[in-house]
């Protein structure tokens, strides 16, 4: 899949394609249903296939201090969408110019002229244009005017689960990761670069890969069973997200510390993909290192059972 950013590189081969448009936050089952439709139409019409997403997320653009809302930052969304069979991923810069376009201007200037979309696909609740003035009914009329085919995907359900990004956020906040998986069709994942820490984990026998979870939703402080993809290999592990109260006396920034089982490579500066499988326990302060180490051993045993 080729990635273009706001068509600045003028990829002629991307024009005339069928594109899904939206935030695709979390890339859940509803998004995947849309992507399947994109690929189906692409094959039947023999035209390029792709997804158009916004960066930053419009919610973040209008409220820059909202740093715990989105499920997947642009790096993670790109990773998840690259796993599909799409030809293109277009990243549209959401800025003052974009936010002030009327629904008609958005379709004309961005969808038709800038990207050259011939067939557009959106979800049933898609809103667009200045002040979110446009809905699918308005979009249908505008697309007819500009000779753009339009497909609207109705709401997707998985058994009794409502499929939406907001429902994933609720499930993460409720520590219900089985429900999260039911909505996404996979584990909730984040892509992060490993930073150098204080090496306390290594000193007590449990080395960790440390990740800053910037500008995405934050799970509750605690310990989680996780799977980690590194260099296309999958490792089981545990992760602690929090402020390390046993060590830190000051109010430090929350950090995700991931301990991989049966792993010894140096990960500093490397990208890893963390999948949250289940919640184990809340973060707490221990009286000393020995009690902490004993608890970590218990956590590892629980994680191994959860991870199979």
C-alpha positions as CSV (number, residue, x, y, z in Angstrom):
1,X,0.0,0.0,0.0
2,X,1.3,3.5,-0.9
3,X,0.8,6.3,1.5
4,X,0.3,9.9,0.3
5,X,0.0,12.9,2.5
6,X,-2.6,15.4,1.3
7,X,-1.8,14.7,-2.4
8,X,1.3,16.8,-2.2
9,X,3.3,14.2,-4.0
10,X,0.7,14.1,-6.8
11,X,0.4,10.4,-7.3
12,X,-1.4,10.2,-10.6
13,X,-2.0,6.5,-10.2
14,X,-4.2,7.2,-7.1
15,X,-6.7,9.3,-9.1
16,X,-10.0,7.9,-10.3
17,X,-10.2,5.3,-7.4
18,X,-12.8,4.2,-4.9
19,X,-12.0,5.6,-1.5
20,X,-13.5,5.3,2.0
21,X,-13.5,8.5,3.9
22,X,-13.4,8.9,7.7
23,X,-11.3,9.0,10.8
24,X,-11.0,5.2,11.1
25,X,-10.1,5.5,14.7
26,X,-9.4,2.1,16.1
27,X,-10.0,0.4,12.7
28,X,-12.9,-1.6,14.1
29,X,-15.3,-4.1,12.5
30,X,-17.4,-1.3,11.0
31,X,-14.3,0.2,9.4
32,X,-13.3,-3.2,8.1
33,X,-16.7,-3.7,6.6
34,X,-16.2,-0.4,4.7
35,X,-12.8,-1.5,3.6
36,X,-14.1,-4.8,2.2
37,X,-16.7,-2.8,0.2
38,X,-13.9,-0.6,-1.2
39,X,-11.9,-3.6,-2.3
40,X,-15.0,-5.3,-3.8
41,X,-15.8,-2.2,-5.9
42,X,-12.2,-1.7,-6.8
43,X,-12.0,-5.2,-8.2
44,X,-15.3,-5.0,-10.0
45,X,-14.5,-1.6,-11.7
46,X,-10.8,-2.2,-12.0
47,X,-9.9,1.1,-10.3
48,X,-7.5,1.9,-7.4
49,X,-8.7,1.3,-3.9
50,X,-7.9,3.4,-0.8
51,X,-8.9,5.1,2.5
52,X,-8.7,8.8,3.3
53,X,-8.2,9.7,6.9
54,X,-7.6,13.0,8.7
55,X,-4.5,14.1,10.7
56,X,-4.9,15.4,13.3
57,X,-8.2,13.9,14.3
58,X,-10.8,16.7,14.0
59,X,-11.5,16.4,17.8
60,X,-7.9,17.1,18.5
61,X,-7.7,20.0,16.1
62,X,-10.6,21.8,17.8
63,X,-9.4,20.8,21.3
64,X,-5.5,20.5,21.3
65,X,-5.6,19.8,25.1
66,X,-7.7,16.6,24.5
67,X,-4.8,14.2,24.7
68,X,-6.6,11.0,25.8
69,X,-9.4,10.7,23.3
70,X,-8.3,8.9,20.1
71,X,-7.8,5.1,20.1
72,X,-5.1,5.1,17.4
73,X,-2.6,7.8,16.6
74,X,-1.6,8.3,12.9
75,X,1.3,5.9,13.2
76,X,-1.0,3.1,14.6
77,X,-3.8,3.8,12.1
78,X,-1.3,3.6,9.2
79,X,0.0,0.3,10.5
80,X,-3.4,-1.2,10.9
81,X,-4.6,0.0,7.5
82,X,-1.4,-1.2,5.8
83,X,-2.5,-4.7,6.9
84,X,-5.4,-4.5,4.4
85,X,-5.3,-5.1,0.7
86,X,-5.9,-1.5,-0.2
87,X,-3.7,0.2,-2.8
88,X,-3.5,3.7,-1.2
89,X,-3.8,5.4,2.2
90,X,-4.3,9.2,1.9
91,X,-3.7,11.3,4.9
92,X,-5.6,14.6,4.7
93,X,-4.2,17.4,6.8
94,X,-7.0,18.8,9.0
95,X,-6.2,22.5,9.4
96,X,-7.9,25.9,9.4
97,X,-8.5,25.7,5.7
98,X,-10.0,22.2,5.9
99,X,-12.2,23.0,8.9
100,X,-13.7,26.1,7.2
101,X,-14.8,24.3,4.0
102,X,-18.6,24.0,3.5
103,X,-19.8,20.5,2.7
104,X,-20.0,21.4,-1.0
105,X,-16.5,23.0,-1.0
106,X,-15.0,20.0,0.8
107,X,-16.3,17.6,-1.9
108,X,-15.3,19.8,-4.7
109,X,-11.9,21.0,-3.5
110,X,-10.7,17.9,-1.7
111,X,-12.6,14.8,-2.9
112,X,-13.0,15.7,-6.5
113,X,-10.1,18.0,-7.4
114,X,-7.3,17.1,-5.0
115,X,-7.7,13.4,-4.8
116,X,-9.8,12.7,-7.9
117,X,-12.2,10.2,-6.2
118,X,-14.6,8.5,-8.6
119,X,-16.5,6.4,-6.0
120,X,-16.8,7.5,-2.4
121,X,-17.7,5.2,0.6
122,X,-18.7,6.5,4.0
123,X,-20.5,5.1,7.1
124,X,-24.1,5.8,7.8
125,X,-23.3,8.5,10.5
126,X,-20.6,10.4,8.6
127,X,-20.6,14.1,9.2
128,X,-18.4,16.6,7.3
129,X,-17.9,20.2,6.4
130,X,-17.8,23.4,8.5
131,X,-19.4,22.9,11.9
132,X,-20.2,19.3,10.8
133,X,-23.0,20.7,8.6
134,X,-23.0,17.9,6.2
135,X,-24.6,14.4,6.6
136,X,-25.0,11.5,4.2
137,X,-28.2,13.0,2.7
138,X,-26.3,16.2,1.8
139,X,-23.3,14.2,0.7
140,X,-25.5,12.2,-1.7
141,X,-26.8,15.3,-3.4
142,X,-23.3,16.9,-3.7
143,X,-21.8,13.7,-5.1
144,X,-24.6,13.5,-7.7
145,X,-23.7,17.1,-8.7
146,X,-20.0,16.2,-9.2
147,X,-20.7,12.8,-10.8
148,X,-19.1,10.9,-7.9
149,X,-20.6,7.5,-7.1
150,X,-21.5,7.1,-3.4
151,X,-22.0,4.0,-1.2
152,X,-23.2,4.4,2.4
153,X,-22.5,1.5,4.8
154,X,-25.1,0.9,7.4
155,X,-24.3,0.2,11.0
156,X,-22.5,-3.1,11.7
157,X,-23.2,-5.3,14.7
158,X,-21.3,-8.2,16.1
159,X,-23.9,-10.3,17.9
160,X,-25.3,-7.7,20.4
161,X,-22.3,-5.4,20.3
162,X,-22.7,-2.0,18.8
163,X,-19.7,-1.3,16.6
164,X,-18.3,2.2,17.1
165,X,-15.1,3.9,18.3
166,X,-17.0,5.4,21.2
167,X,-18.0,1.9,22.4
168,X,-14.4,0.8,22.3
169,X,-13.4,3.8,24.5
170,X,-16.2,2.9,27.0
171,X,-15.0,-0.8,27.0
172,X,-11.3,0.3,27.6
173,X,-12.4,2.6,30.4
174,X,-14.4,-0.3,31.9
175,X,-11.4,-2.6,31.5
176,X,-13.5,-5.0,29.4
177,X,-10.9,-6.1,26.8
178,X,-13.0,-9.0,25.7
179,X,-15.6,-6.5,24.6
180,X,-12.9,-4.4,23.0
181,X,-11.9,-7.4,20.9
182,X,-15.5,-8.1,20.0
183,X,-15.9,-4.6,18.6
184,X,-12.5,-4.3,16.8
185,X,-12.3,-7.9,15.7
186,X,-8.8,-7.9,17.1
187,X,-7.0,-6.7,20.2
188,X,-6.6,-2.9,20.8
189,X,-3.1,-2.1,19.5
190,X,-0.7,0.8,19.8
191,X,2.5,1.3,17.9
192,X,5.3,2.9,19.9
193,X,9.0,3.6,19.9
194,X,10.9,2.2,22.8
195,X,12.6,4.9,24.9
196,X,15.4,4.6,27.4
197,X,14.3,4.4,31.0
198,X,15.9,4.2,34.3
199,X,16.7,0.5,34.0
200,X,15.0,-0.3,37.3
201,X,13.2,-3.2,35.7
202,X,16.5,-4.7,34.6
203,X,18.0,-4.3,38.0
204,X,15.2,-6.3,39.7
205,X,15.3,-9.0,37.0
206,X,12.4,-7.9,34.8
207,X,13.7,-5.6,32.0
208,X,11.1,-3.5,30.3
209,X,10.6,-1.7,27.0
210,X,9.2,1.7,27.9
211,X,6.7,3.5,25.7
212,X,5.2,7.0,26.1
213,X,1.5,6.9,25.3
214,X,1.1,10.4,23.9
215,X,-2.1,11.8,22.5
216,X,-4.2,8.6,22.8
217,X,-6.7,7.2,25.2
218,X,-5.1,6.1,28.5
219,X,-6.1,2.9,30.1
220,X,-6.4,2.7,33.9
221,X,-3.2,2.5,35.8
222,X,-2.4,-1.2,36.2
223,X,-1.0,-4.4,34.9
224,X,-2.1,-5.9,31.6
225,X,-1.5,-9.2,29.7
226,X,-0.1,-8.2,26.3
227,X,1.2,-9.5,23.1
228,X,4.1,-7.7,21.3
229,X,4.9,-7.7,17.6
230,X,8.6,-7.0,17.0
231,X,10.2,-7.7,13.6
232,X,7.1,-9.8,12.7
233,X,7.6,-12.1,15.7
234,X,5.0,-12.3,18.4
235,X,6.1,-12.3,22.1
236,X,3.9,-12.7,25.1
237,X,4.4,-10.3,28.0
238,X,3.0,-8.1,30.7
239,X,2.7,-4.3,30.8
240,X,2.4,-1.8,33.6
241,X,0.9,1.5,32.8
242,X,1.2,4.1,35.5
243,X,3.5,6.3,37.5
244,X,5.5,3.6,39.4
245,X,4.6,4.6,42.9
246,X,7.0,2.1,44.5
247,X,9.9,4.0,43.0
248,X,8.8,7.5,42.1
249,X,8.2,10.0,44.9
250,X,7.3,12.8,42.5
251,X,4.4,13.1,40.1
252,X,6.1,11.6,37.1
253,X,4.4,11.2,33.7
254,X,2.6,7.9,33.1
255,X,4.5,5.4,31.1
256,X,3.9,2.0,29.6
257,X,6.5,-0.5,30.7
258,X,6.4,-3.8,28.8
259,X,8.2,-6.9,29.9
260,X,8.5,-9.6,27.2
261,X,8.8,-13.2,28.1
262,X,11.8,-15.1,26.8
263,X,13.3,-12.0,25.2
264,X,16.8,-10.4,25.5
265,X,17.4,-8.1,22.6
266,X,18.0,-4.4,22.9
267,X,14.9,-2.5,21.8
268,X,15.9,1.1,22.4
269,X,14.8,3.2,19.5
270,X,12.9,0.4,17.9
271,X,9.2,0.3,17.1
272,X,7.0,-2.4,18.6
273,X,3.3,-3.1,18.4
274,X,1.5,-3.8,21.7
275,X,-1.8,-5.7,21.8
276,X,-3.8,-5.3,25.0
277,X,-5.2,-8.8,25.8
278,X,-6.6,-8.4,29.3
279,X,-6.4,-6.5,32.6
280,X,-4.7,-8.2,35.5
281,X,-4.7,-5.8,38.4
282,X,-4.5,-2.1,39.4
283,X,-1.2,-0.4,40.0
284,X,-0.2,-0.1,43.7
285,X,2.7,0.9,45.9
286,X,4.7,-1.9,47.5
287,X,6.7,-1.7,50.7
288,X,9.9,-2.9,49.2
289,X,11.6,-4.6,46.2
290,X,11.0,-8.1,47.4
291,X,7.2,-7.7,47.7
292,X,7.2,-6.1,44.3
293,X,9.2,-8.9,42.7
294,X,6.9,-11.5,44.3
295,X,3.9,-9.7,42.8
296,X,5.5,-9.5,39.4
297,X,6.0,-13.2,39.4
298,X,2.4,-13.7,40.2
299,X,1.4,-11.3,37.5
300,X,3.5,-13.2,35.0
301,X,1.8,-16.5,35.9
302,X,-1.6,-14.9,35.5
303,X,-0.6,-13.4,32.2
304,X,0.7,-16.7,30.9
305,X,-2.6,-18.3,31.7
306,X,-4.5,-15.5,30.0
307,X,-2.3,-15.6,26.9
308,X,-2.3,-19.4,26.6
